[in-house]
Amino acid sequence: MQQAVSTINEEKIHDFLGKVVTDFGASLSSVLGYMGIKLGIYKALADSSGLSSAELAGKTGLTERYIREWLLNQASGGYVEYDSATGRYSMTPEQNVALTDETSPFYVGGGFYVVKAMMHAQERISDSFMNGGGMLWGEHDPDLFVGTEKFFRPGYTAHLVNEWIPALTGIKEKLEKGVKVADIGCGHGASTVIMAQAFPNSEFHGFDYHQPSVDNAKKNAESANVSDRVHFDAAKSTEFPGDDYALVCFFDCLHDMGDPVGALEHARQTLADDGSVMIVEPMAGNNVEDNFNPVGRTFSAASTLCCTANAIAQGGEALGAVATEDALRNVAKDAGFSHFERCAETPFNRIFEARK
Ligand SMILES: C[S@@+](CC[C@H](N)C(=O)[O-])C[C@H]1O[C@@H](n2cnc3c(N)ncnc32)[C@H](O)[C@@H]1O
């Protein structure tokens, strides 16, 4: 014991403890962020020029004592502002857009839903560490499905039509003329609907093996008035119907699949000869240490609690959310594609094109 203490560097241990306490605050505050969205507290505050806890409680119809505590936490995290002269809280335009505007590419609210849902999986995943089992997507807290849609949609809105599709070989022109597209592992269909709105001459087919997600995707297509050209059906990535697709997409889901080679092989069989497969995967490096940053930290945690567990539950080896480019290239090669390249990227995603 004495020996262990003497080897500890005082400054380093304080730095490390500071880091851990920061994470305690961040983890707990993330739950409060979820509540801020779900209970409409951010929206009420953003839609004001500044409110005391009593005024915010009055506006939201919530209990002042809880609101007072919540506000202090939020101000200490820099999510809202506090004016000590008036005792009022407010939000800057940046805090407002990131926490309340679901149509903005800067919206981050979905992340709180994902964190909340994934924390519920801890017990099952701990068991899986011991028994090698998995956990299917559909076995998670339903906020995972809502949160995933909310979290990914801003990135798709910002980049999919303007950057990712034009980066594929001749696909934008084909979509403008009118072709068939398949969106595999489509979840709530955010990407499918965004593409359908941008390319009214084309026909879109979203497939996911999780029936409740397919049902939600249908509702989303109806609300967006595109259900005449967008069809959603439950199907596994290795079995989805159709042929002659000009474009087959995998948005943030290939690494979740138990048989990614089988999924890409099936995509190749259903693809037109001059078609493209677009594979959107989380940003990750080619070396372990390239992922030692906030994005790599977040995706590897999500991978442990969800993506890897889903692939294992489907009987696969599991690529993981931080799969290297080399690993993904090998999957495409094993699936029979002769061409595979990274054609675009954002801080959060890598976009790959595979062709026959
Ligand atoms: C992280 S979510 C992404 C959802 C959607 N693509 C998006 O970007 O919002 C992964 C999706 O893959 C689906 N999925 C996982 N394994 C699948 C499989 N073998 N076949 C079809 N869908 C699958 C899940 O049900 C889930 O909806």
The ligand as an SDF file (V2000), in Angstrom:
LIG
                    3D

 27 29  0  0  0  0  0  0  0  0999 V2000
  -28.0040    2.6020  -35.9160 C   0  0  0  0  0  0  0  0  0  0  0  0
  -29.5250    2.1590  -36.6570 S   0  0  0  0  0  0  0  0  0  0  0  0
  -29.5090    3.1800  -38.1250 C   0  0  0  0  0  0  0  0  0  0  0  0
  -30.8950    3.4160  -38.6520 C   0  0  0  0  0  0  0  0  0  0  0  0
  -30.9750    4.3010  -39.8880 C   0  0  0  0  0  0  0  0  0  0  0  0
  -30.2190    3.7790  -41.0070 N   0  0  0  0  0  0  0  0  0  0  0  0
  -30.5200    5.7070  -39.5890 C   0  0  0  0  0  0  0  0  0  0  0  0
  -29.4610    6.0930  -40.0740 O   0  0  0  0  0  0  0  0  0  0  0  0
  -31.2340    6.4330  -38.8780 O   0  0  0  0  0  0  0  0  0  0  0  0
  -29.2100    0.5360  -37.2830 C   0  0  0  0  0  0  0  0  0  0  0  0
  -30.4210   -0.0860  -37.9590 C   0  0  0  0  0  0  0  0  0  0  0  0
  -30.0220   -1.3030  -38.5890 O   0  0  0  0  0  0  0  0  0  0  0  0
  -31.0890   -2.2260  -38.4560 C   0  0  0  0  0  0  0  0  0  0  0  0
  -30.5440   -3.5780  -38.6250 N   0  0  0  0  0  0  0  0  0  0  0  0
  -29.6230   -4.1860  -37.8560 C   0  0  0  0  0  0  0  0  0  0  0  0
  -29.3610   -5.4070  -38.3300 N   0  0  0  0  0  0  0  0  0  0  0  0
  -30.1290   -5.5960  -39.4200 C   0  0  0  0  0  0  0  0  0  0  0  0
  -30.2690   -6.6430  -40.3650 C   0  0  0  0  0  0  0  0  0  0  0  0
  -29.5610   -7.7580  -40.2650 N   0  0  0  0  0  0  0  0  0  0  0  0
  -31.1450   -6.4720  -41.3740 N   0  0  0  0  0  0  0  0  0  0  0  0
  -31.8600   -5.3330  -41.5010 C   0  0  0  0  0  0  0  0  0  0  0  0
  -31.7610   -4.3010  -40.6390 N   0  0  0  0  0  0  0  0  0  0  0  0
  -30.8930   -4.4190  -39.6160 C   0  0  0  0  0  0  0  0  0  0  0  0
  -31.6460   -1.9420  -37.0710 C   0  0  0  0  0  0  0  0  0  0  0  0
  -32.9450   -2.4640  -36.8920 O   0  0  0  0  0  0  0  0  0  0  0  0
  -31.5710   -0.4180  -37.0270 C   0  0  0  0  0  0  0  0  0  0  0  0
  -32.7450    0.1860  -37.4740 O   0  0  0  0  0  0  0  0  0  0  0  0
  1  2  1  0
  2  3  1  0
  2 10  1  0
  3  4  1  0
  4  5  1  0
  5  6  1  0
  5  7  1  0
  7  8  2  0
  7  9  1  0
 10 11  1  0
 11 12  1  0
 11 26  1  0
 12 13  1  0
 13 14  1  0
 13 24  1  0
 14 15  1  0
 14 23  1  0
 15 16  2  0
 16 17  1  0
 17 18  1  0
 17 23  2  0
 18 19  1  0
 18 20  2  0
 20 21  1  0
 21 22  2  0
 22 23  1  0
 24 25  1  0
 24 26  1  0
 26 27  1  0
M  CHG  2   2   1   9  -1
M  END
$$$$
